[in-house]
Amino acid sequence: MADYQFTDYFEKAVLKKRPYLRKEWCVHVVEHSIRSEPQEHNRYGFWGEIAELEGRYLRVITLEDKRTIHNAFPDRRFKP
């Protein structure tokens, strides 16, 4: 995880709203995504399955460097 950073927004808002999330899950999704694509505002989205989320897919949003994690949430609409 040393190569990854987390925005203040992630640290203060995302983890507060979703305390069950783990940073290591986010890094895992970025490194082993089943899909990734550019998003608005020079960000990237990554999707990956997390067993602890009962088979749901976690969507992780990074800044344009793909190493600074900005947001993460279970994506109920994602279909692999």
Secondary structure as GFF3:
##gff-version 3
##sequence-region A 1 80
A	DSSP	beta_strand	5	6	.	.	.	ID=ss1
A	DSSP	alpha_helix	8	9	.	.	.	ID=ss2
A	DSSP	pi_helix	10	14	.	.	.	ID=ss3
A	DSSP	alpha_helix	15	17	.	.	.	ID=ss4
A	DSSP	alpha_helix	23	31	.	.	.	ID=ss5
A	DSSP	beta_strand	35	39	.	.	.	ID=ss6
A	DSSP	three_ten_helix	40	42	.	.	.	ID=ss7
A	DSSP	beta_strand	43	49	.	.	.	ID=ss8
A	DSSP	three_ten_helix	51	53	.	.	.	ID=ss9
A	DSSP	beta_strand	57	62	.	.	.	ID=ss10
A	DSSP	beta_strand	68	74	.	.	.	ID=ss11
###
